[in-house]
Amino acid sequence: MSDSRWNTDTETHQSLLRTEYTISRKVKGAWAGFVDFALRDNVLEVAVGLIIATAFTKVVNSLVSDVLLPPISLLPFMSKNLEEKFWILRKGPHYHYPDGYNTRQQAMEDGAVTLTYGAFINNFVNFLSLGIILYIIANLYGWLSKDSIITHTVKCTYCRKQISAKAKRCPMCTSWLDGRDERETSDL
């Protein structure tokens, strides 16, 4: 009786060891795959780029909202904070004619339909400022490193797709851009 129990315990123990080895091998393989994916150069570059872009966006937003927009708000037709400028398209039930709404939030809480052009102008100036600053940085990088980030493109004369200005042949329609297709060939 003790021999059968011993065999069962040994078989159970060996089965558990095999299962442990299989699970350990799969976990190590999954971890190695994750490390290969997560620590590749381009993934790390993208992660660092996103972190820098987030910080850069905060700086540009601050530049726009704290430096550029306050002087614009001082223009004669701007009587309050630019981001709070809005038109009432449909009045809410608690609208009082002489006073109206003081803020967008007040109008929205009353159920009024508003056109918030101030927020649009703010976002547009943010976008424009960010684009101009990124363009300046790209040109500065190209000037310092002699390797331009900005690629200049031209239209292929045959398929009208945008291609690199340095291309000798169109990757879309495979026509030669240096005029080889138009040269006459000799008849032998």
ROSE-4610 file (N, C-alpha, C; in Angstrom, 1 decimal, always signed):
// ROSE-4610
residu = [M/M/M/S/S/S/D/D/D/S/S/S/R/R/R/W/W/W/N/N/N/T/T/T/D/D/D/T/T/T/E/E/E/T/T/T/H/H/H/Q/Q/Q/S/S/S/L/L/L/L/L/L/R/R/R/T/T/T/E/E/E/Y/Y/Y/T/T/T/I/I/I/S/S/S/R/R/R/K/K/K/V/V/V/K/K/K/G/G/G/A/A/A/W/W/W/A/A/A/G/G/G/F/F/F/V/V/V/D/D/D/F/F/F/A/A/A/L/L/L/R/R/R/D/D/D/N/N/N/V/V/V/L/L/L/E/E/E/V/V/V/A/A/A/V/V/V/G/G/G/L/L/L/I/I/I/I/I/I/A/A/A/T/T/T/A/A/A/F/F/F/T/T/T/K/K/K/V/V/V/V/V/V/N/N/N/S/S/S/L/L/L/V/V/V/S/S/S/D/D/D/V/V/V/L/L/L/L/L/L/P/P/P/P/P/P/I/I/I/S/S/S/L/L/L/L/L/L/P/P/P/F/F/F/M/M/M/S/S/S/K/K/K/N/N/N/L/L/L/E/E/E/E/E/E/K/K/K/F/F/F/W/W/W/I/I/I/L/L/L/R/R/R/K/K/K/G/G/G/P/P/P/H/H/H/Y/Y/Y/H/H/H/Y/Y/Y/P/P/P/D/D/D/G/G/G/Y/Y/Y/N/N/N/T/T/T/R/R/R/Q/Q/Q/Q/Q/Q/A/A/A/M/M/M/E/E/E/D/D/D/G/G/G/A/A/A/V/V/V/T/T/T/L/L/L/T/T/T/Y/Y/Y/G/G/G/A/A/A/F/F/F/I/I/I/N/N/N/N/N/N/F/F/F/V/V/V/N/N/N/F/F/F/L/L/L/S/S/S/L/L/L/G/G/G/I/I/I/I/I/I/L/L/L/Y/Y/Y/I/I/I/I/I/I/A/A/A/N/N/N/L/L/L/Y/Y/Y/G/G/G/W/W/W/L/L/L/S/S/S/K/K/K/D/D/D/S/S/S/I/I/I/I/I/I/T/T/T/H/H/H/T/T/T/V/V/V/K/K/K/C/C/C/T/T/T/Y/Y/Y/C/C/C/R/R/R/K/K/K/Q/Q/Q/I/I/I/S/S/S/A/A/A/K/K/K/A/A/A/K/K/K/R/R/R/C/C/C/P/P/P/M/M/M/C/C/C/T/T/T/S/S/S/W/W/W/L/L/L/D/D/D/G/G/G/R/R/R/D/D/D/E/E/E/R/R/R/E/E/E/T/T/T/S/S/S/D/D/D/L/L/L]
num = [1/1/1/2/2/2/3/3/3/4/4/4/5/5/5/6/6/6/7/7/7/8/8/8/9/9/9/10/10/10/11/11/11/12/12/12/13/13/13/14/14/14/15/15/15/16/16/16/17/17/17/18/18/18/19/19/19/20/20/20/21/21/21/22/22/22/23/23/23/24/24/24/25/25/25/26/26/26/27/27/27/28/28/28/29/29/29/30/30/30/31/31/31/32/32/32/33/33/33/34/34/34/35/35/35/36/36/36/37/37/37/38/38/38/39/39/39/40/40/40/41/41/41/42/42/42/43/43/43/44/44/44/45/45/45/46/46/46/47/47/47/48/48/48/49/49/49/50/50/50/51/51/51/52/52/52/53/53/53/54/54/54/55/55/55/56/56/56/57/57/57/58/58/58/59/59/59/60/60/60/61/61/61/62/62/62/63/63/63/64/64/64/65/65/65/66/66/66/67/67/67/68/68/68/69/69/69/70/70/70/71/71/71/72/72/72/73/73/73/74/74/74/75/75/75/76/76/76/77/77/77/78/78/78/79/79/79/80/80/80/81/81/81/82/82/82/83/83/83/84/84/84/85/85/85/86/86/86/87/87/87/88/88/88/89/89/89/90/90/90/91/91/91/92/92/92/93/93/93/94/94/94/95/95/95/96/96/96/97/97/97/98/98/98/99/99/99/100/100/100/101/101/101/102/102/102/103/103/103/104/104/104/105/105/105/106/106/106/107/107/107/108/108/108/109/109/109/110/110/110/111/111/111/112/112/112/113/113/113/114/114/114/115/115/115/116/116/116/117/117/117/118/118/118/119/119/119/120/120/120/121/121/121/122/122/122/123/123/123/124/124/124/125/125/125/126/126/126/127/127/127/128/128/128/129/129/129/130/130/130/131/131/131/132/132/132/133/133/133/134/134/134/135/135/135/136/136/136/137/137/137/138/138/138/139/139/139/140/140/140/141/141/141/142/142/142/143/143/143/144/144/144/145/145/145/146/146/146/147/147/147/148/148/148/149/149/149/150/150/150/151/151/151/152/152/152/153/153/153/154/154/154/155/155/155/156/156/156/157/157/157/158/158/158/159/159/159/160/160/160/161/161/161/162/162/162/163/163/163/164/164/164/165/165/165/166/166/166/167/167/167/168/168/168/169/169/169/170/170/170/171/171/171/172/172/172/173/173/173/174/174/174/175/175/175/176/176/176/177/177/177/178/178/178/179/179/179/180/180/180/181/181/181/182/182/182/183/183/183/184/184/184/185/185/185/186/186/186/187/187/187/188/188/188]
x = [+0.8/+0.0/+0.9/+1.9/+2.8/+3.5/+3.8/+4.4/+3.6/+2.3/+1.4/+1.2/+1.2/+1.1/+2.4/+3.5/+4.8/+4.9/+4.4/+4.4/+3.5/+2.3/+1.4/+2.0/+2.7/+3.3/+4.4/+5.2/+6.3/+5.8/+4.7/+4.2/+3.6/+2.9/+2.3/+3.4/+4.5/+5.6/+6.3/+6.5/+7.1/+6.1/+4.9/+3.9/+3.9/+4.0/+4.1/+5.4/+6.5/+7.8/+7.7/+7.1/+7.0/+6.1/+5.0/+4.1/+4.9/+5.6/+6.4/+7.4/+8.1/+9.1/+8.4/+7.3/+6.6/+6.1/+5.5/+5.1/+6.2/+7.3/+8.5/+9.1/+9.1/+9.7/+8.8/+7.4/+6.5/+6.6/+6.7/+6.8/+8.1/+9.2/+10.5/+10.5/+9.9/+9.7/+8.9/+7.8/+7.0/+7.7/+8.4/+9.2/+10.3/+11.0/+12.0/+11.4/+10.3/+9.6/+9.2/+8.7/+8.3/+9.5/+10.6/+11.9/+12.4/+12.3/+12.8/+11.9/+10.6/+9.7/+9.9/+9.9/+9.8/+11.2/+12.3/+13.6/+14.3/+13.5/+14.1/+14.4/+15.3/+15.7/+14.6/+13.8/+12.7/+11.6/+11.3/+10.2/+10.7/+11.9/+12.4/+12.5/+12.9/+12.9/+11.5/+10.5/+9.1/+8.6/+9.0/+8.5/+9.2/+10.4/+11.1/+10.5/+10.3/+9.7/+8.3/+7.5/+6.2/+6.3/+7.2/+7.4/+7.8/+8.8/+9.3/+8.2/+7.4/+6.3/+5.2/+4.9/+3.9/+4.4/+5.7/+6.2/+6.3/+6.7/+6.8/+5.4/+4.4/+3.0/+2.6/+2.9/+2.5/+3.2/+4.5/+5.2/+4.5/+4.2/+3.6/+2.2/+1.4/+0.1/+0.2/+1.2/+1.5/+1.9/+2.7/+3.1/+1.9/+1.0/-0.2/-1.1/-1.5/-2.5/-2.1/-0.8/-0.3/+0.4/+1.0/+1.7/+1.1/+0.6/+0.1/-1.4/-2.2/-3.6/-4.0/-3.4/-3.8/-3.7/-2.7/-2.7/-3.8/-4.1/-5.2/-6.5/-6.7/-7.9/-8.1/-7.0/-7.1/-7.6/-7.8/-8.3/-9.7/-10.1/-11.4/-12.6/-12.7/-13.8/-13.8/-12.7/-12.6/-12.8/-13.9/-14.2/-13.9/-13.6/-13.3/-12.3/-12.0/-11.0/-11.4/-10.4/-10.7/-11.3/-10.9/-11.4/-12.9/-13.3/-14.7/-15.6/-15.2/-16.0/-16.9/-18.2/-19.2/-20.4/-21.1/-22.4/-23.5/-24.6/-25.8/-26.6/-26.7/-27.5/-29.0/-29.2/-30.5/-30.5/-31.3/-31.4/-31.9/-31.4/-32.0/-33.2/-33.9/-35.1/-34.9/-33.8/-33.6/-32.8/-32.8/-32.0/-32.8/-32.0/-32.6/-31.9/-32.7/-32.2/-31.1/-31.3/-30.2/-28.9/-28.9/-27.7/-27.1/-27.9/-27.5/-26.7/-25.7/-24.8/-23.4/-22.8/-21.5/-20.4/-20.7/-19.6/-20.3/-19.4/-19.9/-20.5/-19.9/-20.4/-21.8/-22.1/-23.4/-24.4/-24.1/-25.0/-25.2/-24.2/-24.4/-25.2/-25.1/-25.9/-27.4/-27.6/-29.0/-29.6/-28.8/-29.3/-29.3/-28.5/-28.4/-27.5/-27.8/-26.9/-25.9/-24.6/-23.7/-22.6/-22.1/-21.0/-19.8/-18.9/-17.7/-16.5/-16.6/-15.5/-14.2/-14.3/-13.1/-12.2/-12.8/-12.1/-11.5/-12.2/-11.7/-10.5/-10.6/-9.4/-8.2/-8.5/-7.4/-6.7/-7.6/-7.0/-6.3/-6.8/-6.2/-4.8/-4.8/-3.5/-2.5/-3.0/-2.1/-1.6/-2.4/-2.0/-1.0/-1.3/-0.4/+1.0/+0.9/+2.2/+3.0/+2.4/+3.1/+3.7/+2.9/+3.4/+4.6/+4.6/+5.7/+6.9/+6.7/+7.9/+8.5/+7.7/+8.2/+9.0/+8.4/+9.1/+10.5/+10.5/+11.8/+12.8/+12.3/+13.2/+13.7/+12.8/+13.3/+14.3/+14.1/+15.1/+16.4/+16.3/+17.5/+18.3/+17.6/+18.2/+18.9/+18.2/+18.8/+20.0/+20.0/+21.1/+22.3/+22.1/+23.1/+23.7/+22.8/+23.3/+23.6/+23.3/+23.4/+22.6/+21.5/+20.6/+19.2/+18.5/+17.2/+16.1/+15.3/+14.1/+13.0/+13.0/+11.9/+12.3/+11.5/+11.7/+10.9/+11.6/+10.9/+10.4/+9.2/+8.5/+8.2/+8.0/+7.5/+6.5/+5.7/+4.7/+5.3/+5.1/+5.5/+4.7/+5.4/+4.8/+3.8/+4.0/+3.1/+1.9/+2.2/+1.0/+0.5/+1.2/+0.8/+0.9/+1.6/+1.7/+2.9/+2.9/+4.0/+5.1/+6.3/+7.5/+8.6/+9.7/+10.9/+11.5/+12.0/+12.6/+13.9/+14.5/+15.8/+15.6/+14.4/+14.1/+14.5/+15.1/+15.4/+14.2/+13.5/+12.4/+11.2/+10.0/+8.8/+8.5/+8.4/+8.1/+6.6/+5.8/+4.4/+4.2/+4.6/+4.4/+5.7/+6.8/+8.1/+8.6/+8.1/+8.7/+9.9/+10.8/+12.1/+11.8/+12.4/+12.1/+13.2/+14.2/+15.3/+15.1/+14.0/+13.7/+14.1/+14.5/+14.9/+13.8/+12.5/+11.4/+11.1/+11.5/+11.2/+12.3/+13.5/+14.6/+14.3/+14.7/+14.5/+15.6/+15.2/+16.2/+16.5/+17.7/+18.1/+17.5/+17.1/+16.6/+17.7/+18.0/+19.1/+18.6]
y = [-1.2/+0.0/+1.2/+1.2/+2.4/+2.6/+1.5/+1.6/+2.3/+2.1/+2.7/+4.2/+4.4/+5.9/+6.6/+5.9/+6.5/+6.8/+5.9/+6.1/+7.3/+7.4/+8.4/+9.8/+9.8/+11.0/+11.4/+10.5/+10.7/+11.2/+10.6/+11.0/+12.4/+12.7/+14.0/+15.1/+14.7/+15.6/+15.9/+14.9/+15.0/+15.8/+15.6/+16.4/+17.9/+18.1/+19.5/+20.2/+19.4/+19.9/+20.3/+19.4/+19.7/+20.9/+21.0/+22.1/+23.4/+23.4/+24.5/+24.9/+24.0/+24.2/+24.8/+24.3/+24.8/+26.3/+26.5/+27.9/+28.8/+28.4/+29.2/+29.6/+28.6/+28.8/+29.8/+29.6/+30.5/+32.0/+32.1/+33.4/+34.1/+33.4/+33.9/+34.3/+33.5/+33.8/+35.0/+35.1/+36.3/+37.6/+37.4/+38.6/+39.0/+38.0/+38.3/+39.0/+38.6/+39.2/+40.6/+40.8/+42.2/+43.1/+42.6/+43.4/+43.7/+42.8/+43.0/+44.1/+44.1/+45.1/+46.4/+46.5/+47.7/+48.5/+47.7/+48.4/+48.5/+48.4/+48.7/+50.2/+50.5/+51.9/+52.8/+52.4/+53.3/+53.5/+52.4/+52.6/+53.5/+53.5/+54.4/+55.8/+56.0/+57.3/+57.9/+57.1/+57.6/+58.0/+57.1/+57.5/+58.8/+58.9/+60.2/+61.3/+61.1/+62.2/+62.6/+61.7/+62.0/+62.8/+62.4/+63.1/+64.5/+64.7/+66.0/+66.8/+66.2/+66.9/+67.4/+66.6/+67.0/+68.2/+68.2/+69.3/+70.6/+70.4/+71.4/+72.1/+71.2/+71.7/+72.6/+72.2/+73.0/+74.3/+74.4/+75.7/+76.5/+76.0/+76.8/+77.2/+76.4/+76.8/+78.0/+77.9/+79.0/+80.2/+80.1/+81.3/+81.9/+81.1/+81.7/+82.3/+81.5/+82.0/+83.1/+83.1/+84.0/+85.2/+85.1/+86.1/+86.7/+85.9/+86.5/+86.9/+86.1/+86.5/+87.6/+87.9/+89.1/+90.4/+90.7/+91.9/+91.9/+90.8/+90.7/+91.0/+90.6/+90.9/+92.4/+93.1/+94.6/+95.4/+94.7/+95.4/+96.0/+97.1/+97.7/+96.8/+95.9/+95.1/+93.9/+93.7/+92.6/+93.2/+93.0/+93.6/+92.7/+91.4/+90.5/+89.5/+88.5/+87.5/+86.8/+86.7/+86.2/+84.8/+84.0/+82.6/+82.5/+83.6/+83.6/+84.3/+84.7/+85.4/+84.4/+84.7/+83.8/+84.6/+84.0/+84.6/+83.6/+84.2/+83.4/+83.1/+81.9/+81.5/+81.3/+80.7/+80.5/+80.7/+81.5/+81.9/+80.7/+80.6/+79.6/+80.2/+79.4/+79.8/+80.9/+81.0/+82.0/+83.2/+83.5/+84.6/+85.9/+86.9/+88.2/+89.2/+90.0/+90.8/+91.8/+92.6/+93.6/+93.0/+92.0/+91.5/+90.4/+89.5/+88.4/+87.4/+86.7/+85.8/+86.4/+86.2/+86.7/+85.7/+84.4/+83.5/+82.4/+81.7/+80.5/+79.5/+79.2/+78.2/+78.6/+79.8/+80.3/+80.0/+80.3/+80.1/+78.6/+77.8/+76.4/+75.8/+76.2/+75.7/+76.1/+77.2/+77.7/+77.0/+76.2/+75.5/+76.3/+77.4/+78.2/+77.6/+77.8/+77.4/+78.5/+78.3/+79.3/+79.0/+80.0/+79.9/+80.5/+79.6/+80.1/+80.4/+81.5/+81.8/+82.2/+82.6/+83.0/+81.7/+80.6/+79.4/+78.9/+79.1/+78.7/+79.6/+80.9/+81.7/+81.3/+81.0/+80.6/+79.3/+78.3/+77.0/+77.2/+78.1/+78.4/+79.0/+80.0/+80.7/+79.7/+78.8/+77.7/+76.8/+76.4/+75.5/+76.3/+77.5/+78.3/+78.5/+78.8/+79.1/+77.8/+76.7/+75.4/+75.0/+75.2/+74.9/+75.7/+77.0/+77.9/+77.6/+77.4/+77.1/+75.7/+74.7/+73.4/+73.6/+74.4/+74.7/+75.3/+76.3/+76.9/+76.0/+75.1/+74.1/+73.1/+72.7/+71.8/+72.4/+73.7/+74.4/+74.6/+74.9/+75.0/+73.7/+72.6/+71.3/+71.0/+71.3/+71.1/+71.9/+73.1/+74.0/+73.5/+73.1/+72.6/+71.2/+70.3/+69.0/+68.7/+69.7/+69.5/+68.3/+67.9/+66.9/+67.3/+67.8/+68.4/+67.4/+67.8/+67.0/+67.2/+68.4/+68.8/+68.3/+67.5/+67.0/+67.8/+68.3/+69.1/+68.1/+68.4/+67.5/+68.2/+67.5/+68.0/+67.0/+67.4/+66.5/+65.8/+64.5/+63.8/+64.3/+64.5/+65.0/+64.0/+62.7/+61.7/+61.3/+61.0/+60.5/+61.6/+62.7/+63.9/+63.6/+62.6/+62.3/+63.1/+63.4/+64.2/+63.2/+63.5/+62.7/+63.6/+63.0/+63.7/+64.5/+65.7/+66.5/+65.9/+65.0/+64.4/+63.1/+62.7/+61.4/+61.5/+60.4/+60.3/+59.5/+58.8/+58.0/+58.0/+58.1/+58.1/+56.8/+56.7/+55.4/+54.9/+55.8/+55.5/+54.9/+55.6/+55.1/+54.6/+54.7/+54.2/+54.9/+56.1/+56.8/+57.6/+57.7/+58.5/+60.0/+60.7/+62.1/+62.9/+62.3/+63.1/+63.1/+62.7/+62.8/+61.6/+60.5/+59.4/+58.8/+58.9/+58.4/+59.1/+60.4/+61.2/+61.3/+60.8/+60.8/+59.8/+60.1/+59.2/+58.1/+56.9/+55.8/+55.5/+55.1/+54.8/+53.4/+53.3/+52.1/+51.3/+50.2/+49.4/+48.3]
z = [+0.0/+0.0/+0.0/+0.7/+0.8/-0.5/-1.3/-2.6/-3.6/-3.6/-4.6/-4.2/-2.9/-2.5/-2.8/-2.7/-3.0/-4.5/-5.3/-6.8/-7.2/-6.5/-6.8/-6.4/-5.2/-4.8/-5.7/-6.2/-7.1/-8.4/-9.0/-10.2/-10.1/-9.0/-8.8/-8.7/-8.0/-7.8/-9.2/-10.0/-11.3/-12.2/-12.1/-12.9/-12.5/-11.2/-10.8/-11.2/-11.2/-11.7/-13.2/-14.0/-15.4/-15.7/-14.9/-15.0/-14.7/-13.6/-13.1/-14.2/-14.8/-15.8/-17.0/-17.4/-18.6/-18.4/-17.2/-16.9/-16.8/-16.2/-16.1/-17.4/-18.3/-19.7/-20.4/-20.3/-21.0/-20.5/-19.2/-18.6/-19.0/-19.0/-19.4/-20.9/-21.7/-23.1/-23.3/-22.6/-22.7/-22.3/-21.2/-20.6/-21.6/-22.2/-23.2/-24.4/-24.9/-26.0/-25.6/-24.4/-24.0/-24.0/-23.4/-23.3/-24.7/-25.6/-27.0/-27.7/-27.4/-27.9/-27.3/-26.0/-25.2/-25.3/-25.4/-25.3/-26.6/-27.7/-29.0/-29.1/-29.9/-30.1/-30.5/-31.5/-32.0/-31.0/-30.1/-29.1/-28.1/-27.6/-26.6/-27.2/-28.5/-29.1/-29.1/-29.5/-29.5/-28.2/-27.1/-25.8/-25.3/-25.5/-25.1/-25.9/-27.2/-28.1/-27.6/-27.2/-26.6/-25.3/-24.5/-23.2/-23.5/-24.4/-24.7/-25.4/-26.3/-27.0/-26.0/-25.0/-24.0/-23.2/-22.8/-22.1/-23.0/-24.2/-25.2/-25.5/-25.6/-25.8/-24.6/-23.4/-22.2/-22.3/-22.7/-22.8/-23.9/-25.0/-26.1/-25.7/-25.0/-24.5/-23.5/-22.7/-21.7/-22.5/-23.5/-24.3/-24.9/-25.5/-26.2/-25.2/-24.1/-23.2/-22.2/-21.9/-20.9/-21.5/-22.7/-23.3/-24.6/-25.5/-26.7/-26.7/-26.0/-26.0/-25.1/-24.0/-23.2/-24.0/-24.7/-25.5/-26.6/-27.2/-28.1/-27.4/-26.2/-25.4/-25.1/-25.2/-24.9/-26.1/-27.3/-28.4/-28.1/-28.8/-28.4/-28.5/-29.4/-29.6/-28.6/-27.9/-26.9/-25.5/-24.9/-23.6/-22.4/-22.7/-21.6/-22.0/-21.2/-21.5/-22.9/-23.8/-25.1/-25.1/-24.2/-24.2/-23.8/-23.1/-22.6/-23.6/-24.8/-25.8/-26.4/-26.5/-27.1/-27.6/-28.6/-29.0/-28.6/-28.3/-27.9/-29.2/-29.5/-30.7/-30.3/-29.1/-28.6/-27.1/-26.6/-25.1/-24.3/-23.1/-22.1/-21.5/-20.6/-20.0/-19.0/-18.4/-17.3/-17.8/-19.1/-19.7/-19.4/-18.9/-18.6/-19.6/-20.3/-21.4/-21.1/-20.1/-20.0/-19.5/-18.6/-18.1/-19.0/-19.5/-20.3/-19.5/-20.1/-19.4/-19.3/-18.1/-17.9/-18.4/-18.4/-18.8/-19.6/-20.3/-21.1/-20.2/-19.1/-18.2/-17.7/-17.4/-17.0/-18.1/-19.3/-20.5/-20.7/-20.6/-20.8/-19.7/-18.4/-17.3/-17.5/-18.2/-18.4/-19.6/-20.4/-21.5/-22.8/-22.8/-24.0/-25.0/-26.3/-27.3/-27.7/-27.5/-27.7/-28.8/-29.4/-30.4/-29.7/-29.2/-28.4/-29.3/-30.0/-30.9/-30.2/-29.0/-28.2/-28.0/-27.7/-27.5/-28.8/-29.9/-31.2/-31.6/-31.3/-31.6/-30.8/-29.5/-28.6/-29.1/-29.5/-30.0/-31.4/-32.2/-33.5/-33.3/-32.4/-32.1/-31.5/-30.6/-30.1/-31.2/-32.1/-33.2/-34.1/-34.5/-35.3/-34.7/-33.4/-32.7/-32.6/-32.2/-32.1/-33.5/-34.6/-35.9/-36.3/-36.0/-36.3/-35.5/-34.2/-33.4/-33.8/-34.1/-34.5/-35.9/-36.8/-38.0/-37.8/-36.9/-36.6/-36.0/-35.1/-34.5/-35.5/-36.4/-37.5/-38.4/-38.7/-39.5/-38.8/-37.5/-36.7/-36.6/-36.4/-36.4/-37.7/-38.8/-40.1/-40.4/-39.9/-40.0/-39.2/-38.0/-37.1/-37.5/-37.9/-38.2/-39.6/-40.5/-41.9/-42.5/-41.7/-42.1/-41.9/-42.9/-42.8/-42.4/-41.5/-41.1/-42.2/-42.7/-43.6/-45.0/-45.6/-46.9/-47.9/-49.0/-50.0/-51.1/-51.5/-52.4/-53.7/-54.8/-56.0/-56.5/-57.5/-58.1/-59.3/-59.4/-60.5/-61.8/-62.9/-64.1/-64.7/-64.3/-65.0/-64.1/-62.8/-62.0/-61.0/-60.9/-60.1/-58.6/-58.2/-56.7/-56.2/-54.9/-54.2/-54.0/-54.4/-54.2/-53.8/-53.3/-52.9/-54.0/-53.7/-54.8/-55.2/-54.4/-54.8/-55.6/-55.8/-56.4/-57.9/-58.4/-59.8/-60.6/-59.8/-60.4/-59.4/-60.0/-59.1/-58.5/-57.2/-56.6/-56.9/-57.3/-57.5/-58.9/-59.9/-61.3/-62.0/-61.3/-61.8/-63.0/-63.3/-64.5/-64.0/-65.0/-64.7/-64.7/-63.8/-63.7/-64.4/-64.9/-65.5/-67.0/-67.5/-69.0/-69.8/-69.2/-70.0/-70.8/-70.3/-71.0/-72.3/-72.3/-73.5/-74.5/-74.2/-75.2/-76.3/-77.4/-78.6/-78.5/-78.8/-78.8/-80.3/-80.6/-81.9/-82.3/-83.6/-84.1/-84.7/-84.2/-84.7/-85.6]
